[in-house]
Amino acid sequence: MAMAKDTGIPLMVSVARMVAKRLYGILNAIKKRVSNGNAESLNSKIQLMRIKSWGFRNKEQLKWPKSVNHFNRKIL
């Protein structure tokens, strides 16, 4: 990291500083084999739901129309 700081390249210096600041957490994640994959998956599902429900302003708009078959409604 000292070599990166000695280069004088602003981007390299910034990355070296960031890695040095988070080094303990990085090494801990590698050692314990911890991943944030489950959290990222949940976040993407929530975001997808928000995108698909765009345009619904209230619960009344989410209700099923009367023309929908009642068998389909029981499944949900």
C-alpha positions as a printed Julia matrix, in Angstrom:
76×3 Matrix{Float64}:
   0.0     0.0     0.0
   2.94    2.26    0.57
   3.97    1.8    -3.07
   0.5     2.85   -4.23
   0.69    5.98   -2.09
   4.18    6.76   -3.4
   3.04    6.73   -7.03
   1.19    9.99   -6.57
  -1.68    8.83   -8.78
  -4.81   10.14   -7.03
  -6.95    7.11   -7.86
  -4.29    4.65   -6.63
  -3.84    6.65   -3.43
  -7.59    6.66   -2.87
  -7.91    2.9    -3.38
  -4.92    2.2    -1.13
  -6.43    4.37    1.6
  -9.8     2.61    1.28
  -8.25   -0.87    1.42
  -6.14    0.11    4.44
  -9.22    1.45    6.21
 -11.25   -1.7     5.56
  -8.45   -4.28    5.72
  -9.62   -5.84    9.0
 -13.12   -6.46    7.62
 -11.79   -7.78    4.3
  -9.46  -10.27    6.0
 -12.21  -11.3     8.44
 -14.66  -11.99    5.58
 -12.06  -14.11    3.78
 -11.11  -16.02    6.93
 -14.7   -16.7     8.06
 -15.99  -17.24    4.49
 -18.81  -14.78    5.04
 -20.85  -13.44    2.15
 -23.53  -10.79    1.85
 -25.18  -12.67   -1.02
 -28.41  -13.34    0.89
 -28.8    -9.68    1.83
 -28.12   -8.58   -1.75
 -30.66  -11.1    -3.04
 -33.32   -9.8    -0.66
 -32.56   -6.2    -1.63
 -32.9    -6.97   -5.33
 -36.23   -8.74   -4.75
 -37.54   -5.74   -2.82
 -36.38   -3.4    -5.58
 -38.05   -5.58   -8.22
 -41.33   -5.49   -6.27
 -41.11   -1.7    -6.08
 -40.54   -1.48   -9.84
 -43.41   -3.84  -10.67
 -45.84   -2.05   -8.35
 -45.09    1.39   -9.78
 -48.33    3.24  -10.37
 -50.29    1.79   -7.45
 -50.98    4.7    -5.16
 -53.13    2.95   -2.56
 -54.55   -0.44   -1.54
 -57.75    0.09   -3.52
 -55.83    0.0    -6.8
 -54.25   -3.32   -5.79
 -57.63   -5.1    -5.48
 -58.54   -7.67   -8.09
 -60.99   -6.58  -10.78
 -64.33   -8.41  -10.77
 -63.62   -9.85  -14.19
 -60.75  -11.97  -12.8
 -61.6   -15.64  -12.4
 -62.2   -16.49   -8.71
 -60.07  -19.66   -9.0
 -56.97  -17.61   -9.75
 -57.7   -15.4    -6.78
 -57.65  -18.36   -4.36
 -54.11  -19.28   -5.39
 -52.72  -15.95   -4.24
